């Protein structure tokens, strides 16, 4: 009777080896998701750098405006310069936010739920269940950054002909339509 069990045991061992190899490979494959951490950490670092750059820009223009009004001003158009600098800083902040949304969403999708965010009231930015939702959130912020960049460029435009004003109006209309369509999506 023990001879009858021997072939069954050998067959069982052979069939478990592919299972072991498959399980080991799948475990290794699953662990490769931690490669995403390099993108998460790099994005957070990039966001910190951009926040510092934008904040420095705001402080510099605030100092310059303060100095302008304390000394009686000079020939430069401080209002135009301030608006351009502040809008540029807001654009940089938005790009930093894109990096943060990307890093938080990618971490949540590939690594783990973010426990401290679970009890927070601001978790709606982390309501990301798929890569498509992450892309959608990032696309919205990118569109806003493009719109802000557009308005920063408009500040410096000179309207030499009425046709330039028409082009500006059409551009604003196109942006309004884009925002409307983005809101509906």
URTAFEN-V770545 format. One record per pair of residues at least 6 apart in sequence whose C-alpha atoms are under 8 Angstrom apart, sorted by the first residue. I is the first residue (numbers start at 0). J is the second residue. If there is no record, write none. Layout:
{{I;J} {I;J}}
//
This chain:
{{32;109} {32;110} {33;109} {33;110} {35;105} {35;106} {35;109} {35;110} {36;106} {38;102} {39;101} {39;102} {39;103} {39;105} {39;106} {40;102} {42;98} {42;99} {42;101} {42;102} {43;98} {43;99} {43;102} {45;95} {45;98} {46;94} {46;95} {46;96} {46;98} {46;99} {47;95} {49;91} {49;92} {49;94} {49;95} {50;91} {50;92} {50;95} {52;88} {52;91} {53;87} {53;88} {53;89} {53;91} {53;92} {54;88} {56;84} {56;85} {56;88} {57;84} {57;85} {57;88} {60;81} {60;84} {60;85} {61;81} {64;77} {64;81} {66;72} {67;73} {67;77} {79;154} {83;151} {83;154} {86;147} {86;148} {86;150} {86;151} {87;147} {87;148} {87;151} {89;147} {90;144} {90;145} {90;147} {90;148} {93;140} {93;141} {93;143} {93;144} {94;140} {94;141} {94;144} {96;140} {97;137} {97;140} {97;141} {100;124} {100;125} {100;133} {100;136} {100;137} {101;133} {101;137} {103;125} {104;125} {104;127} {104;133} {105;133} {106;112} {107;113} {107;125} {107;127} {108;127} {108;128} {108;129} {108;130} {116;122} {127;133} {139;181} {146;174} {158;164}}
//
